[in-house]
């Protein structure tokens, strides 16, 4: 397996690991009747700070994971895997790992800088696949 695919696999596991504390805290706060129901109406109360931040970090990673997956697929299927694209994949993964605590703990402006590192690494992979 290429380094890029390994990083993608680990990013998927990170997404699952991020979901677990969010789901636990959301269930504790909102109650199982709402979280297991159809969610036709918004909850009676908003999530508190930590579960709210975990939810936003989770959603942000879903968004970033789409572009990263695209980059990994293009690099892998295009036969463009290099040391550079592997390094960019690892930078993306490191940034996503750091992003969760940065978001939950409210690190400003570091959360945005960490997000930018992952985004730039992903775009660099896409550009590298074209040359």
ChimeraX attribute file (.defattr): number of C-alpha atoms within 10 A of each C-alpha:
attribute: neighborCount
match mode: 1-to-1
recipient: residues
	/A:1	6
	/A:2	13
	/A:3	19
	/A:4	28
	/A:5	17
	/A:6	16
	/A:7	23
	/A:8	22
	/A:9	14
	/A:10	15
	/A:11	23
	/A:12	17
	/A:13	12
	/A:14	17
	/A:15	20
	/A:16	12
	/A:17	12
	/A:18	18
	/A:19	16
	/A:20	12
	/A:21	15
	/A:22	20
	/A:23	15
	/A:24	11
	/A:25	17
	/A:26	22
	/A:27	16
	/A:28	12
	/A:29	16
	/A:30	15
	/A:31	12
	/A:32	11
	/A:33	10
	/A:34	17
	/A:35	15
	/A:36	9
	/A:37	9
	/A:38	8
	/A:39	10
	/A:40	7
	/A:41	8
	/A:42	8
	/A:43	12
	/A:44	8
	/A:45	8
	/A:46	12
	/A:47	16
	/A:48	11
	/A:49	12
	/A:50	17
	/A:51	21
	/A:52	16
	/A:53	20
	/A:54	25
	/A:55	21
	/A:56	16
	/A:57	23
	/A:58	21
	/A:59	14
	/A:60	15
	/A:61	21
	/A:62	14
	/A:63	11
	/A:64	17
	/A:65	21
	/A:66	10
	/A:67	15
	/A:68	27
	/A:69	19
	/A:70	14
	/A:71	24
	/A:72	27
	/A:73	16
	/A:74	18
	/A:75	24
	/A:76	19
	/A:77	9
	/A:78	11
	/A:79	10
	/A:80	18
	/A:81	19
	/A:82	17
	/A:83	11
	/A:84	14
	/A:85	25
	/A:86	20
	/A:87	16
	/A:88	25
	/A:89	27
	/A:90	21
	/A:91	20
	/A:92	28
	/A:93	27
	/A:94	16
	/A:95	21
	/A:96	25
	/A:97	17
	/A:98	15
	/A:99	24
	/A:100	24
	/A:101	15
	/A:102	22
	/A:103	21
	/A:104	18
	/A:105	14
	/A:106	14
	/A:107	14
	/A:108	10
	/A:109	9
	/A:110	14
	/A:111	19
	/A:112	13
	/A:113	15
	/A:114	22
	/A:115	21
	/A:116	14
	/A:117	17
	/A:118	23
	/A:119	21
	/A:120	14
	/A:121	23
	/A:122	26
	/A:123	15
	/A:124	16
	/A:125	27
	/A:126	21
	/A:127	13
	/A:128	18
	/A:129	19
	/A:130	10
	/A:131	6
